Amino acid sequence: REPYEVQIASIAGARVIPLGTLGAEIGSLSAAREIVVFCRSGVRSANAVRQLQAAGFSRVSHVAGGILRWSAEVDPRVATY
């Protein structure tokens, strides 16, 4: 998600890596850890998963429905936009 989106709504403890910078940040991520990616609605995070898988990450998934779904089903205190 983009920095302006994080100012609107965020999930505690999440690391913010905008999709446009993911390629440059891949080296700072551990393929040994499970990675769960999310965006606003799930489209960009699905793209991020494909990029990570292409880079050799196997323990990666995304929140289908993004932060909108997270707010609706997990934590309604998280703002939607």
N, C-alpha and C positions, 0 to 999 in steps of 0.2 A: 504494500500500500504506500501511497505517497505521503510525505510528511503532513500535508494539510489534512489528509483523511485521519491520520492518527490524532490530530488535535480535536477532531470531532468525536471520534469513538476509538477505543482501543481495548485490547484484552491484556490484562495484567501479565507481565513477564514475557510478552512477545518481543522478539527482535524485529525491527523494521528494516526491510530491504526492498526498496521499490523495484518493480520488475525490470525497469530499464537499467538498473545497476547490478542485477543478479549475476550476470556473467563475470563481472569484476569481483564480486564478493564470494563466488563459489569456493575459492581457495581458503577462505576463512571459516568454512563450514566443515563439520566432521561427518564423513560418510558412515561412521560407526554408530552415530546417534540417530534416533528416530526424529524425523523432521515433519512437522505438520504446517502447511502453508495456508494462509487465508487472505482474502481480499474483501471487497465490498459484497460481491454477489457470487463469486466462484469462478468467473471466467478467467481472470488474470492468474489466479492461483492454480488452475488446471494447466495453464501454459507454463507456469513456474515448475510444476511437477515434471512436465515433459522435459524441460531444460535440465533439471537436476538428474533425472533418470538418464538422459543422454550423456551426462557427465560422470555416470557411474554410481549414482546414489540409488540404493535399492530400498531403503527404509524411509520412503517419503510418500506423503499423501496430502490431500487438501480438504478443507471444510467445504463440502458441496453446499452452495447457498451462501457462503461467505459470512461476513459479520452480520448481515441481515438475518440469516438463519440462527446464528449464535444468539443474537438478541431475542429472537422469537422463542427459541427452545431451551436455551441454557441460562442466559443472564439478561433479563429485560432491562436492567439498569444501563446496559450498553446502548448508547444512542444509535439511531438509524438515520440514514441520510440518503 
